[in-house]
Amino acid sequence: MRGLSLYAFPLVALTELWILLQVGGLIGGWATVGLVMLTGMIGITLLRRQGFQLLAQVQQKMQQGEMPAQEMLEGMCLVLGGLMLLTPGFLTDTAGFLLLLPLTRRWLLSHFGERLLSGFVVQAAGARGGYSGGSAGPFNSAGQTFEGEYSKEETVVIRLDEQKK
């Protein structure tokens, strides 16, 4: 998998260049540049709108006392989609638009989100020092979460010299 990611960036760049040259040959160089700029501006507008909607959903879930896990994943998709829209080219713009549109974003997350999230959690845990899932982590070896309650007790100290007064 790492070997594939090593070749992915140059492969995407070469593919983008080839597509840009093909489109430029059909409609002209300036029209191609204008089209790339237009898709970028439309994408930034869409990113801004979707970002504000997502932020409102996160705030609503937080006010209800719920964890906005789905919204956090969607936020990661928005960031990735925005980065793809900043990259000039039609292939990355298409992928960026797919990540910005709510319908396709939710479909992608429903099909690939669990695998992405599990890989992210494993890598993040590994970065903290090799969490192995044993008793030192938040779960016991059976994978059960322990819940409980606590209360803070205050201790009142009375000094003997104050008691005599």
Sequence and secondary structure as in RCSB ss.txt:
>XXXX:A:sequence
MRGLSLYAFPLVALTELWILLQVGGLIGGWATVGLVMLTGMIGITLLRRQGFQLLAQVQQKMQQGEMPAQEMLEG
MCLVLGGLMLLTPGFLTDTAGFLLLLPLTRRWLLSHFGERLLSGFVVQAAGARGGYSGGSAGPFNSAGQTFEGEY
SKEETVVIRLDEQKK
>XXXX:A:secstr
 HHHHHHHHHHHHHHHHHHHHHHHHHH HHHHHHHHHHHHHHHHHHHHHHHHHHHHHHHHHHHTT   HHHHHHH
HHHHHHHHHHHS SHHHHHHHHHHHSHHHHHHHHHHHHHHHHHHHHHHHHHHTT   SSTTSSS TT        
         HHHH  
